[in-house]
C-alpha cells in the first residue's frame, strides 16, 4: 500500500470533529503551498508573459471596469 492509500485509510477512521479539524488544516496547508508556488513563479518570471498581455490589452482599451 502506498502513502496516499495509507493516509486515506487513516482519514476514513476520523470522527466528524477530527475530519472537520483535518479539513480546516488541509485548506490552510493547501493555500499556503499554492501561495508559495505562485511567489516562486512570479520571482522566476514565469508569469511575465501574462502580465505583458494584460498591459497591452489595457493600453489598447480592450478592458473595462467591473
C-alpha positions in Angstrom: 0.0 0.0 0.0 1.3 3.4 -1.0 1.5 6.5 1.2 -1.7 8.0 -0.2 -3.7 4.9 0.3 -2.4 4.6 3.8 -3.4 8.2 4.6 -6.8 7.7 3.0 -7.4 4.7 5.3 -6.5 6.7 8.3 -8.7 9.6 7.3 -11.6 7.3 6.9 -11.3 6.5 10.6 -11.6 10.1 11.7 -14.6 11.2 13.8 -16.7 14.1 12.5 -14.7 16.5 14.7 -11.4 15.1 13.6 -12.4 15.3 10.0 -13.5 19.0 10.4 -10.2 19.8 12.0 -8.3 18.0 9.3 -10.3 19.7 6.6 -9.5 23.1 8.1 -5.8 22.3 8.5 -5.6 21.0 4.9 -7.3 24.0 3.4 -4.7 26.3 5.1 -1.8 24.0 4.1 -3.0 23.9 0.5 -3.5 27.6 0.3 0.0 28.2 1.7 1.5 25.8 -0.7 -0.3 27.5 -3.6 0.8 30.9 -2.4 4.5 29.7 -2.2 4.3 28.3 -5.7 2.8 31.5 -7.1 5.5 33.5 -5.5 8.2 31.3 -7.0 6.6 31.6 -10.4 6.4 35.4 -10.1 10.1 35.6 -9.0 11.3 33.3 -11.8 9.4 35.4 -14.4 7.1 32.6 -15.5 4.1 35.0 -15.3 5.7 37.9 -17.1 4.2 36.9 -20.4 0.7 37.1 -19.0 1.3 40.4 -17.3 2.6 41.8 -20.6 -0.5 40.6 -22.4 -2.7 42.3 -19.8 -0.8 45.5 -20.0 -1.1 45.5 -23.8 -4.8 45.0 -23.7 -5.2 47.8 -21.2 -3.3 50.2 -23.4 -5.4 49.1 -26.4 -8.6 49.9 -24.5 -9.8 46.3 -24.6 -10.6 46.2 -20.9 -13.5 47.6 -18.9 -14.1 48.2 -15.2 -16.0 45.5 -13.4 
